[in-house]
Amino acid sequence: MSQFFEELMESVRQMNEILRGEREASREFHVDTLQVRESRKTHHRLIAERRNNQKS
């Protein structure tokens, strides 16, 4: 099997261990929901602007 596939499968095994409580996650991410909301608004606005510019 390819090196990429082997690394992917190892990652899946680790994920399953974390879900079963057999291993701790190596890192955690805490995201502020207001930041996510603002980021999405900006992203959607930029996409809409790009589409409008392509139509012109």
Legacy VTK file of the C-alpha trace (Angstrom):
# vtk DataFile Version 3.0
C-alpha trace
ASCII
DATASET POLYDATA
POINTS 56 float
0.000 0.000 0.000
1.047 3.580 -0.480
2.735 5.611 2.244
-0.145 8.087 2.173
-2.726 5.347 2.752
-0.709 3.861 5.622
-0.502 7.277 7.312
-4.221 7.820 6.783
-5.075 4.457 8.333
-2.814 5.154 11.321
-4.657 8.431 11.812
-7.997 6.594 11.699
-6.756 4.086 14.292
-5.680 6.935 16.564
-9.044 8.644 16.130
-10.851 5.461 17.143
-8.640 5.145 20.242
-9.494 8.727 21.202
-13.215 8.077 20.730
-13.032 4.959 22.909
-11.145 6.914 25.600
-7.980 4.835 25.215
-5.863 7.794 24.124
-5.889 11.552 24.644
-6.006 13.931 21.720
-2.670 15.597 21.047
-4.334 18.994 20.621
-7.690 20.716 20.958
-9.155 23.702 19.181
-11.538 26.135 20.855
-13.505 28.256 18.426
-15.533 31.332 19.237
-18.920 30.952 17.517
-19.172 34.688 16.836
-15.858 34.591 14.981
-17.103 31.675 12.894
-20.301 33.520 12.053
-18.415 36.647 10.976
-15.931 34.598 8.969
-18.762 32.846 7.123
-20.467 36.154 6.356
-17.242 37.507 4.909
-16.616 34.335 2.928
-20.123 34.336 1.423
-19.884 38.033 0.589
-16.568 37.522 -1.202
-17.960 34.612 -3.210
-20.992 36.676 -4.237
-18.751 39.567 -5.290
-16.551 37.229 -7.331
-19.609 35.762 -9.108
-20.934 39.226 -9.875
-17.569 40.281 -11.294
-17.404 37.196 -13.521
-20.850 37.918 -15.006
-19.837 41.437 -16.035
LINES 1 57
56 0 1 2 3 4 5 6 7 8 9 10 11 12 13 14 15 16 17 18 19 20 21 22 23 24 25 26 27 28 29 30 31 32 33 34 35 36 37 38 39 40 41 42 43 44 45 46 47 48 49 50 51 52 53 54 55
